[in-house]
Amino acid sequence: FEHISNCRLKGLIYSTKGEIYGLECLYNNALEEYLKAKNMYEEAGLEYHKIYTDYNIAQTYNKLRQFDNAECYFYKALNYALAQGINEFAIDILYSLIIQYSENAQYEKLSNLIEEHNDLLITHQNLYHLYAGIRYAYLGDKENAINSLNLAQNYNADFSELEYCNYIVYRILNNEQMALIHIERCVNLHNETVLSSLNAPLLNMQIELLKQDSHTKKKKNNNIKLW
């Protein structure tokens, strides 16, 4: 892309490549593309795009099991979201941190995070009850853990998030059969997402824009030479 001067367009393309690599579980490749995208957004002065890329970088570090790096980038994104009052984004980041702490048995960090941001979390009842379910499971309170997951479903929690939290809760409660059922549903949802992304026209459209931009610049350069 050396001939492309539009940093925003280059950033979008690198981000898209990162998403595709991530869906294919090629996380080192995804990380490389996201870091390139972040540099492009910085050059373009697109602060939100840059911070959202930090969130994607955090997710990728998490997949690579580099949890300290993941936590660092999650907090970069979270601090920005809270400062700008972008609550929906902040909720997504909190969810990711809670899942990371849950999977790594970092119970004190999990508890402190929920306590610190309780006022924000409780405004989103669907996610709040997912978090509560995980917390109750850690406390050994099976009844309230299951009830919280049911409440999250009643509040129309995202199906994939609900299934994954069910998996975590049943794994904590040592119910391997139920945990297996829910993780299989998560895998099926992931596979459907991968297939749909491969059929999406977005990347082809961006490649076509690159070709058009390259053709325009080449024509412009030729005109300069003629003069």
Disulfide bonds with the S-S distance in Angstrom:
none
